[in-house]
Amino acid sequence: MLLAATALMVAPIAAHAACAATDFAIQDVKVSATGTGIATRLSVKGKLVNNCTSAAAAQVRVDAKDGSGNVLATKEGWPAGTTNISPGQSVDFDLGRLLHYQSDMQSYSVSVVDVRAW
C-alpha cells in the first residue's frame, strides 16, 4: 500500500521533466572584433531561445579556436542571469567581452552546456 502511494506521488513530478540543453537553441550568432592591438575588443553576440515547455535558464559556452581547430579560450555565462526564460521566449547575449582577444583566433563555437530553473 505504501509503495502504491509513493508511486502516485512521484508520477506528477515525472510528468514535468526538467528542461535539457537540447531544448534551447542558439540563433543569429555574430562575431566581430573592434579596435587594434591590446585595445581590441571581441564581440560574440547571439540569441538564446527556450523551446522547453517550462521556464528555465541556460548556460552558454563560447570556444575560441585557432586555424587548426585547437581551443584557445573558453568562457561560460548565463545570458539571462538568474532569471528563467519563458517557453518560446529568447534573450540576447554577448559573451565576447569575457574573452581576451588573440590574433590567432579564427573560429568560434557556441553551445548550451547547462540548464537550470531558478
C-alpha positions in Angstrom: 0.0 0.0 0.0 2.8 2.4 0.9 4.6 1.6 -2.4 1.5 2.4 -4.4 1.0 5.7 -2.6 4.7 6.7 -3.2 4.3 5.9 -6.9 1.3 8.1 -7.2 3.1 11.0 -5.5 6.1 10.7 -7.8 4.1 10.4 -11.1 3.2 14.1 -11.3 6.8 15.0 -10.8 7.9 12.7 -13.7 5.3 14.3 -16.0 7.1 17.6 -15.6 10.6 16.5 -16.6 13.3 19.2 -16.4 14.4 21.0 -19.5 17.6 19.8 -21.2 20.3 21.6 -23.2 18.7 20.3 -26.4 15.5 22.3 -25.5 17.4 25.5 -26.1 18.5 27.0 -29.4 21.2 29.5 -30.2 20.4 31.7 -33.1 21.9 34.7 -35.0 25.5 34.3 -33.8 27.7 37.2 -34.9 31.4 37.6 -34.1 33.3 40.8 -34.6 36.5 42.4 -33.3 36.9 46.1 -33.0 40.0 48.2 -32.1 43.7 47.4 -32.6 46.4 45.8 -30.6 45.8 45.4 -26.8 42.7 47.6 -27.2 40.9 45.0 -29.4 37.5 44.0 -28.1 35.8 40.8 -29.1 32.0 40.5 -29.5 30.2 37.2 -29.7 26.6 38.0 -29.9 23.6 35.8 -30.3 20.1 34.9 -29.2 19.2 32.1 -26.7 15.8 30.7 -27.3 13.8 28.5 -24.8 12.0 25.7 -26.7 11.2 23.9 -23.5 7.6 23.6 -22.2 8.6 25.3 -18.9 10.5 28.4 -17.9 14.2 27.8 -17.4 17.6 29.3 -17.9 20.6 28.0 -19.8 24.4 28.4 -19.5 26.1 29.1 -22.8 29.8 28.3 -23.6 31.9 30.0 -26.2 35.0 28.3 -27.5 37.5 30.4 -29.5 39.7 28.3 -31.8 42.8 28.7 -33.9 43.0 27.8 -37.6 43.6 24.2 -36.8 40.6 23.9 -34.5 42.5 24.0 -31.2 40.6 25.7 -28.4 42.5 28.9 -27.4 40.0 30.2 -24.8 36.6 29.1 -23.3 34.2 31.2 -21.4 30.7 30.4 -20.0 27.9 32.6 -18.9 24.2 32.7 -18.1 22.7 35.1 -20.6 19.5 35.6 -18.5 21.4 35.6 -15.2 19.2 34.1 -12.5 16.0 34.8 -14.4 14.1 32.0 -16.1 13.3 32.4 -19.8 9.6 31.6 -20.5 8.8 28.9 -23.1 9.1 30.3 -26.6 10.9 33.4 -25.4 14.5 34.5 -26.0 17.3 36.6 -24.6 20.1 38.3 -26.4 23.7 37.8 -25.2 27.3 39.0 -25.9 29.9 36.7 -24.3 32.8 38.1 -26.3 33.6 40.6 -23.6 34.6 37.7 -21.4 37.3 36.5 -23.9 40.7 38.2 -24.3 41.2 38.6 -28.0 44.1 36.8 -29.6 45.2 37.4 -33.2 45.2 33.7 -34.0 41.5 33.2 -33.1 39.9 32.1 -36.3 36.6 30.4 -35.4 34.1 30.2 -32.6 31.6 27.7 -31.4 28.7 28.5 -29.1 26.8 25.8 -27.2 24.4 25.3 -24.3 26.2 23.4 -21.5 23.8 23.5 -18.6 20.1 24.2 -17.8 18.6 25.3 -14.5 15.2 26.5 -13.3 15.8 29.3 -10.7 
